[in-house]
Amino acid sequence: MEKEYVMQVAQTAQQQLIATTQANVLMSWGIKEFAATVYSGMPALRIKVNGRLHAGYVIVALNGSDYYEVYLLKGMDAKCVSEEVCCDELGEVIDRAIEKGSDEKEYEEFCHRQFTRLLGGKSV
């Protein structure tokens, strides 16, 4: 696979993710780096994250059907989150997998506790 193509796909995925995801959501992921890579034969964007539910890497790979596939990597373990993600769904899919989870009420309570601790001057 040509390096320029891999770089172009990774850059496009990064731009789409940033353009369609609120800044506070992106910041909650604890992003350390973005990198272009090839994953399972697909051009991909690799993101190093430190989220509430997942710390490690997120892979956003472009498959042959023009959908993104999203994977979570931690050490040698890999988990496919979704195989058919449109560009405008990337942020939501990743956020649910690494930070928010599927229980909206639980996440709201978690955020409220963190906010209360921060306002109270206690370390989180």
Secondary structure, DSSP 4 states (H G I P E B T S, - for coil): --HHHHHHHHHHHHHHHHHHS-HHHHHHTT--EEEEEEETTEEEEEEEEE-SS-EEEEEEEE-TTS-EEEEEEETTEEEEEEEEE-GGGHHHHHHIIIII-S-HHHHHHHHHHHHHHHHTT---
